Amino acid sequence: MSDDRTHVQEFFTARAADWDSRFPDDDPAYAAAVGELGLREGGRVLDAGCGTGRALPPLRAAVGASGVVLGADLTPAMLQAAARAGRDRDGWLLLADVAALPLRSESLDAVFAAGLIAHLPDPARNLRELARVVRPGGSLALFHPIGRAALAARQGRRITPDDLRAEPNLRPLLAGSGWTMTSYVDQDDRFLALAVRAG
């Protein structure tokens, strides 16, 4: 977990140009995870830490032309890669830190966050900020296109008991941040934790 915004920006800036080509088969997993959010026509959704915007097309498809799709990321190079890929046609791209979103309270129906939680400097506070911008009863999807064990193997490490994404750690973290976990899946081919904002 990073406690340094600059480190996060440097990490993703160095990888932005070839990010999508490194993981070319992830799009169906993104679409399936977006489908689990239960978005409706006309909904308002944020892709928090959107990176190259891979979730923006399925998010747009879910809320339709009358909905609002926002993609926020801390790294300009990732947003530039999203625009080069044409994903800015599916949502507004915002250079913003999810720790202090430039959005009104309770202005969204849902937040989608792919690979975000491991990069949050203060997960409890940052998850509270995501809860702030979502209406009561709104949804949060914490997603990764591969599971914790597969990700650890890819990175040459082992899963440890203090892994933030482990259900015994994540459930109370979400509960203390204004969310109630409703579903948890950790398989080789995906990680997806769904939560609703407490009312």
C-alpha positions in Angstrom: 0.0 0.0 0.0 1.4 3.4 -0.9 1.4 6.4 1.4 2.8 8.7 -1.2 0.8 10.3 -4.0 4.0 11.1 -5.9 5.0 7.4 -5.8 1.6 6.4 -7.2 1.9 8.9 -10.0 5.4 7.8 -10.9 4.4 4.2 -10.9 1.5 4.7 -13.2 3.1 7.3 -15.4 5.9 4.9 -16.3 3.3 2.2 -17.3 0.5 4.3 -18.9 1.6 4.0 -22.5 1.5 0.3 -22.7 -0.9 -0.5 -19.8 -3.7 -1.8 -22.1 -1.4 -3.9 -24.2 0.0 -5.6 -21.1 -3.4 -6.8 -20.1 -5.3 -7.2 -23.4 -7.8 -9.8 -22.3 -9.3 -8.0 -19.3 -12.2 -6.2 -21.0 -14.8 -9.0 -20.6 -14.0 -9.1 -16.9 -14.5 -5.4 -16.6 -17.9 -5.6 -18.4 -19.0 -8.5 -16.2 -18.1 -6.6 -13.0 -19.9 -3.5 -14.2 -22.9 -5.7 -14.8 -22.9 -6.7 -11.1 -23.3 -3.1 -10.0 -27.0 -3.1 -11.2 -26.8 0.3 -12.8 -29.9 1.7 -14.5 -30.6 3.9 -17.5 -29.9 7.5 -16.4 -27.7 6.6 -13.5 -24.7 8.6 -12.3 -21.4 6.6 -11.8 -17.8 7.3 -11.0 -14.9 5.1 -12.1 -12.5 6.0 -9.2 -8.9 5.6 -10.2 -10.0 5.0 -13.8 -6.5 4.6 -15.2 -6.8 4.2 -19.0 -10.6 4.1 -18.7 -11.3 0.5 -19.5 -14.5 0.5 -17.4 -15.9 3.6 -19.1 -17.4 1.9 -22.1 -19.4 -0.7 -20.1 -20.3 1.9 -17.6 -21.7 4.1 -20.4 -23.6 1.1 -21.8 -25.1 0.5 -18.4 -26.4 4.0 -17.8 -27.1 4.9 -21.4 -26.9 8.3 -23.1 -29.0 10.0 -20.4 -26.6 8.8 -17.6 -23.5 10.4 -16.3 -20.1 8.6 -16.3 -17.1 10.2 -14.7 -13.5 8.8 -14.7 -11.2 10.2 -12.0 -7.5 9.5 -11.8 -4.5 11.0 -10.1 -2.1 10.4 -13.0 -2.3 12.7 -16.0 -0.5 10.1 -18.2 -3.2 7.5 -17.5 -6.0 10.0 -18.5 -4.1 10.9 -21.6 -3.9 7.2 -22.5 -7.7 6.9 -21.9 -8.3 9.9 -24.3 -6.0 8.4 -26.9 -8.0 5.2 -26.7 -11.2 7.2 -27.3 -12.7 6.4 -23.9 -13.3 10.1 -23.2 -16.3 9.7 -25.5 -17.8 7.4 -22.9 -17.3 9.6 -19.8 -15.8 12.8 -18.5 -12.2 12.4 -17.5 -11.2 14.2 -14.3 -7.7 14.8 -12.9 -8.6 14.2 -9.3 -7.5 12.5 -6.1 -10.1 10.1 -4.8 -9.1 11.3 -1.3 -10.8 14.7 -2.1 -13.2 14.4 -5.0 -14.5 17.6 -6.6 -18.1 16.3 -6.4 -21.2 17.2 -4.4 -22.2 14.9 -1.5 -24.7 12.2 -2.5 -24.5 13.1 -6.2 -23.8 9.6 -7.5 -25.5 6.2 -7.7 -22.4 4.1 -7.7 -18.6 3.9 -7.7 -16.6 1.4 -9.6 -13.0 1.0 -8.5 -10.7 -1.4 -10.4 -7.4 -2.1 -8.6 -7.7 1.0 -6.5 -7.7 -0.1 -2.9 -4.1 -1.2 -2.8 -3.0 2.3 -3.9 -5.0 4.3 -1.3 -2.8 6.1 1.2 -5.5 6.0 3.9 -8.1 3.3 2.9 -10.6 4.0 5.6 -10.6 7.8 5.0 -10.6 7.3 1.2 -13.5 4.9 1.3 -15.4 7.4 3.5 -14.8 10.0 0.7 -16.3 7.6 -1.8 -19.3 7.0 0.5 -19.7 10.8 0.7 -20.3 11.2 -3.0 -22.8 8.3 -3.2 -26.4 8.5 -2.3 -27.7 6.3 0.6 -28.3 2.8 -0.9 -25.8 3.5 -3.7 -23.2 0.9 -4.7 -19.5 0.4 -4.6 -17.6 -2.3 -6.6 -14.0 -3.0 -5.7 -12.7 -5.0 -8.6 -9.6 -6.6 -10.0 -9.6 -8.7 -13.2 -7.7 -11.5 -11.5 -8.0 -12.8 -7.9 -5.7 -12.2 -5.0 -3.6 -15.4 -5.4 -3.2 -14.9 -9.1 -2.1 -11.3 -8.6 0.3 -12.2 -5.9 1.9 -14.9 -8.2 2.1 -12.4 -11.0 4.0 -10.0 -8.7 6.2 -12.8 -7.3 4.9 -12.6 -3.8 2.7 -14.6 -1.4 -0.7 -13.6 0.0 -0.3 -12.6 3.7 -3.0 -12.4 6.4 -2.8 -8.6 6.4 -3.8 -8.4 2.8 -6.3 -5.5 2.7 -8.5 -7.3 0.1 -8.9 -10.4 2.3 -12.6 -10.7 3.3 -11.9 -10.6 7.1 -9.9 -7.4 6.6 -12.1 -5.7 4.0 -15.5 -6.3 5.5 -14.8 -4.3 8.7 -12.8 -1.7 6.8 -15.9 -1.1 4.6 -18.2 -1.1 7.6 -16.2 1.5 9.4 -16.2 3.7 6.2 -19.9 3.9 5.6 -20.4 0.8 3.5 -22.0 -2.6 4.0 -20.4 -5.5 2.0 -23.1 -7.5 0.2 -21.0 -9.8 -1.9 -17.4 -11.1 -2.0 -15.7 -13.2 -4.7 -12.0 -14.0 -4.9 -11.2 -16.5 -7.6 -8.3 -16.9 -10.0 -10.1 -15.0 -12.7 -11.5 -12.1 -10.7 -11.8 -10.3 -7.4 -15.0 -8.4 -6.8 -16.3 -7.0 -3.5 -19.7 -5.3 -3.7 -21.0 -2.9 -1.1 -23.9 -0.5 -0.5 -23.7 2.8 1.2 -25.3 2.7 4.6 -28.3 5.1 4.9 
